[in-house]
Every structure is written in C-alpha cells, then in structure tokens.
Amino acid sequence: AQYSVMAANSEHRDAMMRRLAEDGVPSAIYYHRALHLQPALAERGGREGEFPNAEDASARVFSLPMGPYITRAQQD
C-alpha cells in the first residue's frame, strides 16, 4: 500500500525525501536496483545497461504511504 512517484533525477529524489522526512512524512525506495539487476534474478544474466528505462526508473522512483488510515489533514 504505497503511492509511487518519480523525481526528475536521483538527486531530486533524495532532496524530496529529505524534505518529506523533515515534515514527518515517511517515504521509501522499494527497488534500489532495477529488477533485472536484483540478486534473485542473477542467474538470468541481467547486465547493467540492458534495460535503460528500468534502470532510470529505479534511480528516480520513491513511494509515499497511502491507505484508508491516512486522514485528510495528513494528505494535505
């Protein structure tokens, strides 16, 4: 249960996550590496540069909490 957003680049993502943390808003990076570079898929031979769009996304995407427990004030 997360809401994923994409920053302009990894530096922008880091800055946004720091600012959110300062305001008490949790955020997380769930996939630090693209799926083809994950250890669980190493036997499939994924190489860096093989899927540039996935690698770019993994460098920019982060997630915000979401769900029915978040109040309207928290959302704002």
Contacts in CASP RR format, 6 or more apart in sequence:
PFRMAT RR
TARGET T0000
AUTHOR 0000-0000-0000
METHOD contacts of the structure
MODEL  1
AQYSVMAANSEHRDAMMRRLAEDGVPSAIYYHRALHLQPALAERGGREGE
FPNAEDASARVFSLPMGPYITRAQQD
1 65 0 8 1.000
1 66 0 8 1.000
1 67 0 8 1.000
2 28 0 8 1.000
2 30 0 8 1.000
2 63 0 8 1.000
2 64 0 8 1.000
2 65 0 8 1.000
2 66 0 8 1.000
3 63 0 8 1.000
3 64 0 8 1.000
3 65 0 8 1.000
3 66 0 8 1.000
4 30 0 8 1.000
4 61 0 8 1.000
4 62 0 8 1.000
4 63 0 8 1.000
4 64 0 8 1.000
5 61 0 8 1.000
5 62 0 8 1.000
5 63 0 8 1.000
5 64 0 8 1.000
6 57 0 8 1.000
6 60 0 8 1.000
6 61 0 8 1.000
7 13 0 8 1.000
7 16 0 8 1.000
7 60 0 8 1.000
7 61 0 8 1.000
7 62 0 8 1.000
8 60 0 8 1.000
9 59 0 8 1.000
9 60 0 8 1.000
10 59 0 8 1.000
10 60 0 8 1.000
12 60 0 8 1.000
13 29 0 8 1.000
13 59 0 8 1.000
13 60 0 8 1.000
13 61 0 8 1.000
13 62 0 8 1.000
16 27 0 8 1.000
16 62 0 8 1.000
17 27 0 8 1.000
17 29 0 8 1.000
17 62 0 8 1.000
20 26 0 8 1.000
20 27 0 8 1.000
20 64 0 8 1.000
21 27 0 8 1.000
25 64 0 8 1.000
25 65 0 8 1.000
26 64 0 8 1.000
26 65 0 8 1.000
27 62 0 8 1.000
27 63 0 8 1.000
27 64 0 8 1.000
27 65 0 8 1.000
28 62 0 8 1.000
28 63 0 8 1.000
29 61 0 8 1.000
29 62 0 8 1.000
29 63 0 8 1.000
30 63 0 8 1.000
31 38 0 8 1.000
31 58 0 8 1.000
31 61 0 8 1.000
32 58 0 8 1.000
33 58 0 8 1.000
34 51 0 8 1.000
34 54 0 8 1.000
34 55 0 8 1.000
34 57 0 8 1.000
34 58 0 8 1.000
35 41 0 8 1.000
35 54 0 8 1.000
36 44 0 8 1.000
36 45 0 8 1.000
36 46 0 8 1.000
36 47 0 8 1.000
36 50 0 8 1.000
36 51 0 8 1.000
36 54 0 8 1.000
37 46 0 8 1.000
37 48 0 8 1.000
37 55 0 8 1.000
48 55 0 8 1.000
49 55 0 8 1.000
END
